[in-house]
Amino acid sequence: MRLHRRWMLAIAVATVCRTGIAQANGFRSSDVGSPDTPSVQAVAHMSDLMRQRSGGRLFIGSLGASDQDSESFTVAQVRTGTLDMARVSVSALHGTVPATVIPTLPFLFASTEHRRRSLQGPVGEELLAALTAVDLVGLCFYDAGPRSIYTPARAVRTPADMKGLKIRIQTSSAITEIMQALGAQPIPIPFAQVRPRLAAGTVDAAENNLISYLTSRHYEVAKVYSVTEHVASPAVVIFSRQAWNRLPKEDQAIIRQAARDSVAHHRKVFDEQEAAARATLTAAGIQFVTDVDKAAFAKVLAPLYPRLVTDPRHRALIERIQAGE
């Protein structure tokens, strides 16, 4: 009987090891977004699909980032296996995966449709595959929409209006170079600190999409939103390669397909919330500056392409995107 119990215990331990960290509390995940943001809702939808397709075995638990955590720190946690997965801005990967700079290049995509088609197509798959080199598994991209600049009082219509502007940015060498090329002073700080820093005047501006501008309540302290749409850096769902390799192939397939299927849900929620955000912000008296000289911005930033992307293979991906792929 004692031997039988030991044998059963050994099977149980082996089963846990085989399935990795999919335990009672689910996969440990992180997202800086609030529960009502499109990306968080999309990951929740992904979790629902995983649970349905695995008979309840696989799902995503919740673990929010602290106010002091940057997304770069979150990426490091996923790489080491401290976290199982996360949803982060692709800019958080610029320092470790050079190819991820590509979708952040200024004015790269011709339209929302072009951007989404590219990120969910062969180009997107190649970018996700590049993450394996740094112990990550790339599951899918979420279109985060174009980012624009907002300030307490200063309108931005031309590159000249950026001169000397202390602007909060995500931690990214590429974004840093973009802002420096425009004459601004980029300041990388965690997302949770942006609102108090804007209110205190220790930063002059920030940049984000309309939804984040609303849900973060940044509009309460920065009421001028200049529609520069200078970059459209997507979000990406990443998984720890350590945790991934402990999963059986069938579970990997369930997770990967659930991630892909969550993209359509994200787009639906994002588009609905973007339209609602625009209406809410307009009603709140936000000044939308729409007469932005985007051609002037694009001209100033065009020389950054060869500086930010030096690998010939990556430049070939840019050419494919510019060709409409």
KOLGU-747421 format. One record per atom (N, C-alpha, C): residue in one letter; x, y, z. Coordinates in steps of 0.001 Angstrom, whole numbers, padded with zeros to 6 digits, always signed. Atoms other than C-alpha are relative to their C-alpha. Example, Ala and Ser with C-alpha at 12.3 -4.5 7.8 and 13.67 -1.06 7.14 Angstrom:
2
a+000890-001190+000000 a+012300-004500+007800 a+000900+001200+000000 s-000820-001190-000060 s+013670-001060+007140 s-000770+001090+000730 
end
This chain:
325
m+000836-001207+000000 m+000000+000000+000000 m+000873+001261+000000 r-000889-001148-000070 r+002852+002374+000935 r+000674+000238-001345 l-000631-000113+001305 l+004590+001626-002379 l-000981+000560-001024 h+001028-000472+000927 h+001321+002213-004246 h-000204+001509+000152 r+000195-001430-000249 r+000895+005613-002574 r+001166+000816-000539 r-001176-000695+000523 r+004448+006603-003451 r-000056+000079-001522 w+000112+000042+001464 w+003815+005554-007044 w-001008+001030-000481 m+001025-000973+000362 m+000638+007652-007177 m+000526+001429+000179 l-000570-001320-000226 l+002500+010623-005682 l+000982+000368-001101 a-000962-000243+001075 a+005231+010260-008281 a-000713+000391-001282 i+000788-000338+001191 i+002610+010334-011044 i-000537+001429+000109 a+000548-001345-000198 a+001041+013453-009537 a+001064+001064-000209 v-001097-000951+000164 v+004395+015234-009340 v+000395+000114-001458 a-000365-000001+001412 a+005234+014220-012895 a-001032+000747-000826 t+001068-000682+000731 t+001863+015498-014087 t+000123+001508+000157 v-000166-001434-000237 v+002437+018890-012453 v+001172+000540-000799 c-001177-000439+000744 c+005895+019128-014002 c-000293+000057-001484 r+000286+000072+001433 r+004543+018143-017406 r-000858+001161-000441 t+000912-001081+000383 t+001818+020752-017395 t+000517+001360+000420 g-000593-001285-000357 g+004109+023423-016002 g-000745+000681+001118 i+000534-000782-001095 i+002602+026181-013947 i-001502+000265-000141 a+001453-000143+000102 a-001045+025792-015013 a-000632-000677+001202 q+000500+000556-001235 q-002205+025229-011433 q-001317+000664+000359 a+001305-000490-000422 a-005231+026236-009395 a-000170+001493-000232 n+000095-001452+000157 n-004421+029937-009670 n+000224+000475-001428 g-000194-000360+001394 g-003774+029858-013406 g+001393+000529-000277 f-001287-000562+000396 f-000853+031307-015333 f+000158+001399+000594 r-000278-001298-000620 r+000755+034280-013606 r+000264+001028-001099 s-000083-000985+001078 s+000242+037288-015850 s+000076+001416+000556 s-000106-001395-000418 s+000831+041026-015722 s-000418+000922-001135 d+000404-001018+000972 d-000608+044086-017454 d-000133+001316+000737 v+000087-001304-000661 v-000240+047758-016590 v-001355+000657-000218 g+001294-000587+000304 g-003679+048460-018035 g-001033-000272+001076 s+001104+000204-000931 s-006831+048847-015945 s-000931-001072-000558 p+000838+001122+000439 p-009451+046048-016102 p-000906+000290-001188 d+000935-000318+001074 d-011650+047929-018578 d+000683+000323-001326 t-000692-000311+001250 t-008946+048526-021205 t-000105-001160-000986 p+000156+001059+001009 p-009155+046587-024500 p+000989-001146+000141 s-001000+001068-000092 s-005912+044680-023953 s-000287-000939+001160 v+000310+000841-001157 v-006915+043449-020498 v-001243-000836-000281 q+001199+000752+000360 q-010347+042457-021788 q+000317-001094-001013 a-000376+001003+001001 a-008731+040642-024716 a+000725-001174+000641 v-000695+001081-000706 v-006426+038666-022416 v-000998-000810+000824 a+001046+000715-000733 a-009465+037799-020277 a-000786-000909-000944 h+000688+000813+001008 h-011203+036568-023443 h+000867-001190-000404 m-000944+001077+000296 m-008101+034539-024290 m-000055-001063+001089 s+000085+000931-001124 s-008290+032980-020824 s-001275-000831-000065 d+001270+000725+000132 d-011955+032075-021353 d+000090-001082-001071 l-000148+000974+001084 l-011113+030355-024637 l+000890-001163+000434 m-000895+001048-000497 m-008254+028443-023005 m-000737-000937+000951 r+000738+000802-000980 r-010518+027291-020192 r-001013-000915-000698 q+001002+000779+000733 q-013256+026171-022589 q+000629-001155-000759 r-000608+000983+000892 r-010893+024291-024881 r+000864-001030+000727 s-000825+000937-000774 s-008945+022567-022095 s-000793-000712+001085 g+000806+000619-001042 g-011853+021428-019984 g+000242+000611+001368 g-000203-000707-001258 g-011031+024025-017340 g+001405-000054+000553 r-001366+000150-000520 r-007349+023105-016924 r+000845+001258-000176 l-000866-001123+000348 l-005800+026143-018579 l-000764+001317+000083 f+000579-001342-000053 f-006588+029748-017739 f+001057+000961+000526 i-000955-001038-000388 i-004870+033027-016912 i-000438+000645+001301 g+000264-000694-001249 g-004684+034346-013392 g+000292+001478-000160 s-000198-001447+000082 s-004383+038026-012592 s+001084+000436+000968 l-001044-000578-000848 l-001314+039820-011269 l+000404+001324-000609 g-000298-001310+000553 g-001115+043541-011881 g+001388+000465+000375 a-001311-000576-000303 a+002139+045462-012031 a-000155+001054+001093 s+000051-001040-001022 s+002968+047732-009128 s+000198+001365-000650 d-000131-001353+000535 d+003017+051501-009548 d+001428+000315-000437 q-001395-000302+000295 q+006803+051408-009701 q+000563-000847-001141 d-000519+000915+001013 d+007142+048635-012281 d-000120+000593-001399 s+000050-000349+001410 s+008048+049532-015845 s-000288-001270-000785 e+000254+001186+000819 e+007086+047239-018695 e+001300-000731-000328 s-001291+000657+000205 s+010777+046561-019259 s+000307-000953+001151 f-000168+000863-001166 f+010885+045149-015730 f-000899-001224-000130 t+000923+001114+000200 t+007841+043015-016541 t+000555-000994-001005 v-000607+000877+001003 v+009564+041643-019647 v+001105-000840+000628 a-001087+000727-000668 a+012578+040698-017520 a-000552-001107+000887 q+000620+001015-000848 q+010287+038830-015126 q-000505-001185-000819 v+000478+001087+000858 v+008753+036837-017975 v+001182-000795-000547 r-001183+000687+000543 r+012170+036032-019434 r+000612-000959+001017 t-000594+000849-001036 t+013357+034598-016116 t-000981-001027+000555 g+000995+000941-000492 g+010109+032735-015460 g-000656+000417+001298 t+000666-000502-001199 t+009110+034841-012447 t-001481+000217-000283 l+001363-000066+000524 l+005978+035600-014449 l-000115-000998-001140 d+000222+000934+001096 d+004444+033121-016874 d-000248+000724-001314 m+000349-000718+001220 m+003183+035715-019321 m-000321+001450+000330 a+000354-001405-000190 a+002334+039366-019840 a-000473+000585-001319 r+000342-000815+001159 r+000811+041877-022192 r+000755+001297+000187 v-000808-001215-000111 v+003250+044719-022833 v+000006+000731-001337 s-000240-000721+001248 s+003887+047418-025369 s+001245-000571-000655 v-001159+000550+000705 v+006283+046219-028040 v+001250+000840+000247 s-001158-000861-000264 s+008512+049165-027158 s+000820-000495+001183 a-000729+000546-001144 a+009442+047353-023935 a+001007-001061-000420 l-000894+001036+000512 l+011259+044812-026119 l+001096+000558-000899 h-000954-000589+000944 h+013275+047244-028234 h+001450-000255+000391 g-001381+000148-000432 g+016395+046879-026125 g+000547-001405-000109 t-000445+001396+000038 t+016505+043085-026338 t-000274-000686-001329 v+000359+000620+001286 v+014861+042239-029673 v-000055+001103-001060 p-000062-001115+000959 p+015958+044690-032408 p-001132+000019-001022 a+001059+000050+001018 a+013284+043495-034853 a-001282+000675+000464 t+001243-000580-000500 t+010543+044813-032559 t-000059+001513-000159 v+000015-001440+000285 v+011575+048372-033400 v-000849+000278-001240 i+000646-000218+001302 i+010009+047908-036839 i-001416+000560+000111 p+001359-000552-000026 p+006298+048378-035961 p-000130+001320+000745 t+000019-001286-000698 t+007237+051441-033885 t+000572+001124-000859 l-000561-001038+000865 l+008871+053294-036775 l-001061+001047-000335 p+000984-001059+000226 p+007185+056668-037294 p-000581-000010-001410 f+000736-000112+001264 f+004545+056883-040024 f+000288-001172-000950 l-000311+001172+000822 l+005316+053338-041236 l-001224-000540-000726 f+001201+000622+000563 f+001767+052121-041832 f-000898+001043-000667 a+000824-000927+000772 a-000569+053688-044369 a-001370+000234+000625 s+001340-000098-000571 s-003760+053058-042391 s-000153-001014+001129 t+000299+000984-001044 t-005328+051160-039513 t-000119-001388-000599 e+000180+001296+000652 e-006312+048380-041907 e+001346-000599-000405 h-001331+000456+000399 h-002760+048143-043246 h+000778-000503+001213 r-000731+000368-001215 r-001300+048024-039742 r-000485-001345+000543 r+000550+001240-000549 r-003630+045273-038577 r+000266-001192-000909 r-000278+001085+000953 r-003208+043206-041716 r+001453-000443+000085 s-001422+000307-000052 s+000557+043403-041464 s+000364-000755+001272 l-000365+000609-001281 l+000774+042499-037772 l-000597-001385+000187 q+000593+001330-000139 q-001522+039506-038128 q+000400-000922-001148 g-000417+000795+001145 g+000080+038293-041353 g+001396-000562+000157 p-001347+000589-000033 p+003444+036756-042280 p+001051+000898+000646 v-000963-000911-000628 v+005371+039879-041226 v-000115-000076+001519 g+000223+000097-001438 g+003808+039731-037782 g+000520-001302+000576 e-000490+001300-000470 e+004611+036030-037467 e+001522-000012+000097 e-001466-000059-000046 e+008268+036719-038261 e+000481+000833+001186 l-000371-000824-001150 l+008399+039444-035634 l-000198-000763+001310 l+000247+000801-001200 l+006860+037137-033027 l+001060-001086+000162 a-001007+001065-000048 a+009320+034378-033923 a+001339+000515+000515 a-001279-000572-000439 a+012218+036740-033187 a+000136+000016+001517 l-000038-000059-001458 l+011284+036697-029497 l+000607-001246+000631 t-000544+001239-000572 t+012459+033110-029031 t+001476+000150+000367 a-001434-000195-000269 a+016066+034359-029046 a+000258+000541+001399 v-000181-000556-001350 v+015480+036020-025657 v-000913-000705+001003 d+000764+000844-000928 d+013564+033178-023963 d-001450+000435+000163 l+001408-000366+000006 l+010126+034477-024891 l-000717-000700-001144 v+000855+000504+001068 v+007278+033032-026917 v-001000+001106-000327 g+000941-001030+000420 g+005376+035671-028883 g-001292-000639-000470 l+001278+000635+000316 l+001683+034796-029081 l-000851+000802-000972 c+000803-000816+000919 c-000037+037723-030809 c+000275+001473+000252 f-000057-001457-000139 f-000092+041453-031393 f-001412+000540+000198 y+001234-000764-000119 y-002865+043789-030266 y+000276+001407-000534 d-000150-001350+000543 d-003223+046968-032302 d-000377+001018+001068 a+000257-000993-001045 a-002922+049820-029811 a-000348+001370-000562 g+000371-001265+000604 g-003817+052544-032292 g+001151+000991-000050 p-001054-001019+000098 p-001801+055650-033144 p+000141+000785+001295 r-000293-000790-001194 r-000155+057625-030366 r+000143+001470-000388 s-000091-001440+000227 s-000490+061395-030164 s+000458+000690+001277 i-000619-000745-001106 i+000937+064091-027905 i-001032+000869+000717 y+000903-000855-000769 y-000974+065767-025088 y+000758+000764+001082 t-000657-000932-000923 t-000041+068672-022837 t-001053+000751+000818 p+000951-000822-000755 p-001637+070892-020188 p-000513+001209-000786 a+000441-001218+000686 a-001746+073906-022523 a+000602+000207-001379 r-000765-000298+001215 r+000688+073738-025450 r-000440-000868-001179 a+000377+000735+001206 a-000575+072775-028904 a+001253-000375-000790 v-001113+000465+000832 v+001757+070765-031139 v-000519-000177-001424 r+000438+000053+001391 r+001240+071427-034845 r+001140-000321-000961 t-001178+000224+000845 t+004758+071261-036289 t+001144-000519+000868 p-001157+000437-000785 p+008105+069751-035245 p+000590+001118+000857 a-000543-001127-000770 a+009131+073232-034077 a-000663+000128+001370 d+000720-000081-001274 d+006487+073018-031340 d+000507-001009+001027 m-000540+001025-000894 m+008369+070048-029861 m+001287+000441+000689 k-001299-000434-000508 k+011545+072001-029125 k-000027+000219+001515 g-000133-000169-001441 g+012525+071677-025471 g-001100-000615+000838 l+001128+000576-000726 l+009333+069828-024539 l+000459-001214+000807 k-000319+001150-000855 k+009903+067496-021570 k-001161-000980-000089 i+001092+000914+000285 i+007848+064521-022674 i+000251-001383+000583 r-000104+001359-000529 r+007209+061255-020882 r-000110-000986-001151 i+000039+001053+001011 i+007956+058229-023034 i+000114-001357+000676 q-000275+001356-000446 q+008001+054471-022663 q+001513-000225-000055 t-001431+000291+000008 t+011429+053024-021924 t+000373-000675-001307 s-000339+000508+001331 s+012774+052578-025438 s+001032+000916-000636 s-001022-000805+000675 s+015914+053716-027216 s-000545+000583-001298 a+000576-000483+001254 a+013901+054037-030439 a-000885+001218+000237 i+000870-001137-000312 i+011263+056303-028890 i+000835+001191+000459 t-000905-001072-000433 t+014064+058276-027261 t+000575+000736-001202 e-000579-000628+001196 e+015691+058892-030647 e-001045+000781-000787 i+001072-000695+000714 i+012362+059840-032207 i-000252+001365+000632 m+000277-001259-000691 m+011710+062484-029575 m+001186+000958-000058 q-001186-000862+000104 q+015279+063773-029646 q+000118+000609-001391 a-000043-000516+001369 a+015082+064125-033430 a-000970+001163-000185 l+000984-001074+000062 l+012061+066366-032875 l+000371+001173+000903 g-000450-001082-000864 g+013988+068482-030383 g-000562-000032+001403 a+000581+000115-001337 a+012112+067259-027304 a+000994-000628+000970 q-000796+000640-001043 q+013559+066032-024007 q-000773-001211+000523 p+000745+001191-000429 p+012328+062431-023555 p+000349-000421+001421 i-000190+000431-001382 i+011836+061246-019975 i-000742-001320+000198 p+000674+001288-000207 p+011122+057501-019483 p-000380-000202+001463 i+000475+000282-001357 i+008972+056891-016391 i-001144-001000-000091 p+001105+000957+000008 p+006462+054152-015423 p-001340+000676-000262 f+001293-000545+000407 f+002927+054654-016727 f-000782+000567+001184 a+000789-000436-001151 a+001391+054966-013254 a+000450+001346+000550 q-000520-001268-000518 q+003566+058004-012527 q-000275+001192-000922 v+000156-001072+000989 v+002567+060000-015604 v-000958+001087+000480 r+000996-000994-000400 r-000556+061698-014225 r+000518+000937+001090 p-000515-000934-001015 p+001038+063045-011024 p+001159+000862-000493 r-001119-000788+000523 r+004132+064152-012944 r-000508+001119-000906 l+000608-001050+000822 l+001975+066042-015452 l-000623+001075+000886 a+000659-000942-000905 a+000002+067614-012615 a+001013+000875+000726 a-001033-000744-000727 a+003194+068649-010830 a+000850+000869-000916 g-000785-000780+000949 g+004732+070047-014007 g+001425-000467-000164 t-001364+000521+000175 t+007846+067873-013828 t+000187-000627-001376 v-000043+000288+001436 v+006972+066712-017337 v-001011+000915-000674 d+000866-000933+000724 d+005390+068952-019972 d-001055-000705-000836 a+000864+000686+000953 a+003735+066303-022103 a+000145-001508+000153 a-000075+001457+000105 a+003040+062638-022692 a-000597-000360-001349 e+000586+000418+001272 e+001907+060582-025671 e-000613-001379+000164 n+000701+001278-000094 n-000604+057769-025990 n-001205+000037-000931 n+001213+000039+000805 n-003738+056635-027763 n-001167+000605+000780 l+001152-000663-000613 l-007166+058108-027052 l-000546-000751+001203 i+000593+000792-001079 i-008379+055238-024883 i+000818+000126+001278 s-000855-000113-001186 s-005398+055312-022535 s-000022+001414+000566 y+000089-001404-000416 y-005571+059109-022439 y-001227+000215+000884 l+001233-000124-000777 l-009134+058780-021127 l+000041-000843+001270 t+000096+000905-001149 t-008934+055723-018851 t+001048+000287+001077 s-001040-000358-000970 s-005717+056930-017200 s-000304+001314+000706 r+000398-001316-000505 r-007438+060267-016489 r+001074+001057-000224 h-001012-001008+000332 h-004488+062082-018011 h-000660+001261-000553 y+000692-001148+000590 y-007015+064332-019752 y-000386+001034+001057 e+000360-000936-001062 e-007829+065876-016383 e+001115+001011+000286 v-001138-000893-000276 v-004347+067399-016146 v+000710+000451-001276 a-000592-000386+001291 a-003450+067673-019852 a-001130+000076-001014 k+001246-000160+000743 k-006367+069093-021800 k+000164+000341-001479 v-000246-000269+001421 v-004718+069688-025186 v+000564-001264-000646 y-000389+001254+000659 y-004523+066596-027412 y+000281+000290-001471 s-000410-000290+001380 s-002540+067191-030602 s+000098-001306-000778 v+000119+001267+000732 v-003333+064502-033173 v+001191-000164-000947 t-001218+000202+000789 t+000226+063842-034332 t+000050-001391-000620 e+000010+001394+000471 e-000251+060067-034708 e+001375-000393-000547 h-001377+000169+000472 h+003538+059857-034982 h+000460-001454-000023 v-000301+001435+000016 v+003813+056166-034094 v-001263-000768+000356 a+001126+000871-000343 a+001424+053244-033711 a+000559-001308+000547 s-000672+001154-000600 s+003375+050902-031462 s-001024-000978+000563 p+000993+000963-000475 p+001341+047714-030889 p+000366-000585+001357 a-000266+000802-001193 a+001033+045626-027761 a+000265-001432-000450 v-000304+001387+000338 v+002250+042036-027691 v-000217-000865+001236 v+000179+000971-001081 v+001303+039016-025589 v+001186-000951-000037 i-001203+000828-000063 i+004422+037177-024457 i-000144-001066+001079 f+000038+001127-000936 f+004928+033871-022654 f+001433-000398+000325 s-001323+000458-000406 s+007915+032622-020674 s+000360-001287-000739 r-000416+001199+000721 r+009841+030122-022784 r+000251-001162+000965 q-000204+001049-000996 q+010763+028221-019627 q-001313-000699+000321 a+001310+000567-000311 a+007112+027760-018731 a-000589-000708-001218 w+000534+000557+001241 w+006177+027094-022352 w+000572-001389-000283 n-000654+001271+000303 n+008688+024280-022751 n-000409-001115+000956 r+000480+001013-000933 r+007205+022497-019727 r-001413-000464-000327 l+001371+000355+000374 l+003793+022346-021371 l-000014-001055-001099 p+000139+000946+001107 p+002660+019449-023558 p-000416+000729-001274 k+000278-000631+001294 k+002253+020217-027261 k-001467+000385-000147 e+001423-000303+000169 e-001533+020044-027088 e-000406+001249+000784 d+000306-001207-000769 d-001628+022715-024371 d+000601+001236-000658 q-000601-001108+000743 q+000755+024919-026327 q-000906+000422-001152 a+000873-000292+001143 a-001573+024642-029321 a-001263+000726+000449 i+001203-000649-000526 i-004602+025597-027211 i+000283+001461+000335 i-000354-001369-000409 i-002846+028665-025794 i+000277+000881-001213 r-000347-000789+001185 r-001463+029803-029137 r-001248+000368-000806 q+001206-000282+000780 q-004817+029491-030907 q-000931+000951+000744 a+000834-000912-000794 a-006663+031210-028053 a+000514+001434-000116 a-000587-001337+000158 a-004243+034133-028337 a-000377+000586-001356 r+000337-000481+001343 r-004805+034409-032081 r-001476+000359-000100 d+001433-000255+000069 d-008565+034204-031643 d-000407+001210+000839 s+000329-001157-000838 s-008474+036948-029005 s+000219+001323-000729 v-000310-001231+000735 v-007219+039462-031579 v-001272+000657-000529 a+001249-000550+000533 a-010645+039868-033190 a-000819+000649+001112 h+000721-000569-001144 h-012199+040456-029764 h+000629+001332+000402 h-000696-001242-000354 h-009547+043063-028993 h-000356+001124-000967 r+000311-001031+000998 r-010212+044910-032244 r-001400+000560+000206 k+001379-000431-000205 k-013943+045024-031577 k-000096+000924+001211 v+000046-000807-001217 v-013502+046330-028037 v+000757+001311-000199 f-000814-001201+000213 f-010769+048765-029091 f-000754+001026-000837 d+000695-000930+000887 d-012789+050289-031925 d-001198+000644+000693 e+001147-000535-000728 e-015867+050664-029723 e+000449+001018+001047 q-000471-000899-001057 q-013898+052232-026885 q+000652+001259-000564 e-000626-001178+000597 e-011956+054552-029184 e-001055+001023-000406 a+001080-000900+000399 a-015172+055994-030611 a-000660+000630+001225 a+000616-000508-001226 a-016671+056316-027132 a+000923+000995+000702 a-000965-000895-000645 a-013477+057928-025796 a+000008+001363-000673 r+000001-001270+000736 r-013516+060553-028525 r-001219+000848+000384 a+001219-000717-000357 a-017108+061459-027692 a+000063+000518+001439 t-000100-000392-001409 t-016458+061538-023937 t+000966+001162+000185 l-001014-001049-000129 l-013346+063676-024289 l-000468+001316-000616 t+000551-001203+000625 t-015084+066092-026635 t-000991+000676+000939 a+000979-000532-000950 a-017912+066473-024124 a+000675+000606+001228 a-000739-000502-001167 a-015308+067080-021400 a+000763+001280-000310 g-000636-001258+000367 g-013991+070076-023332 g+001453-000098-000395 i-001387+000167+000423 i-010707+068605-024488 i+000216+000702-001337 q-000349-000669+001252 q-009022+070668-027204 q+000749-000978-000899 f-000647+000870+000978 f-008270+068406-030154 f+000644+000865-001078 v-000736-000750+001021 v-005586+069920-032372 v+000166-000921-001204 t+000008+000896+001159 t-006201+068353-035783 t+000791+000532-001192 d-000736-000574+001134 d-004325+070739-038089 d+001512-000194+000180 v-001411+000356-000198 v-001023+068942-037464 v+000653-000239-001358 d-000742+000188+001254 d+001548+069042-040270 d+000758-001331+000072 k-000602+001330-000116 k+002191+065297-040347 k+001109-000214-001025 a-001043+000127+001024 a+004209+065575-043546 a+001323+000567+000508 a-001219-000597-000559 a+006681+067835-041738 a+000621-000917+001045 f-000501+000956-000990 f+006956+065347-038881 f+000663-001187-000694 a-000536+001158+000721 a+007483+062470-041315 a+001340+000324-000653 k-001251-000400+000658 k+010201+064401-043157 k+001160+000052+001000 v-001042-000098-001029 v+012136+065092-039949 v+000415-001383+000493 l-000260+001307-000601 l+011846+061492-038761 l+000459-001064-000990 a-000381+000995+001012 a+012516+059671-042048 a+001462-000445+000105 p-001404+000437-000104 p+016336+059685-041565 p+000270-000984+001138 l-000202+000930-001111 l+015851+057609-038405 l-000089-001460-000435 y+000207+001390+000414 y+014841+054484-040340 y+001310-000779-000085 p-001247+000775+000102 p+018383+053376-041319 p+000817-000006+001290 r-000719-000024-001283 r+019713+054393-037888 r-000600-000993+000983 l+000673+000866-000957 l+017116+052443-035941 l-000024-001459-000438 v+000053+001373+000531 v+017091+049383-038211 v+001214-000213-000890 t-001260+000201+000727 t+020512+048184-039346 t+000124-001380-000632 d-000078+001368+000527 d+019977+044466-039995 d-000676-000062-001375 p+000592+000095+001343 p+019391+043816-043744 p-001299-000806-000024 r+001231+000803-000044 r+016760+041185-042890 r-001166+000830+000524 h+001047-000845-000561 h+014826+043689-040840 h-000393+001114-000973 r+000318-001007+001016 r+015090+046321-043560 r-000876-000595-001101 a+000840+000679+000992 a+013583+043764-045920 a-001444-000090+000491 l+001351+000023-000562 l+010604+043459-043565 l-000668+001366-000147 i+000542-001352+000176 i+010168+047238-043687 i-000473+000199-001434 e+000362-000137+001411 e+010131+047131-047477 e-001278-000766-000309 r+001229+000774+000212 r+007462+044426-047397 r-001213+000731+000572 i+001094-000766-000598 i+005339+046538-045056 i-000346+001202-000874 q+000231-001178+000839 q+005778+049632-047224 q-000628-000368-001337 a+000609+000475+001245 a+004752+047542-050230 a-001453-000418+000200 g+001403+000293-000271 g+001436+046888-048505 g-000266-001321+000665 e+000217+001318-000607 e+002012+043464-046955 e-000464+000136+001451 
end
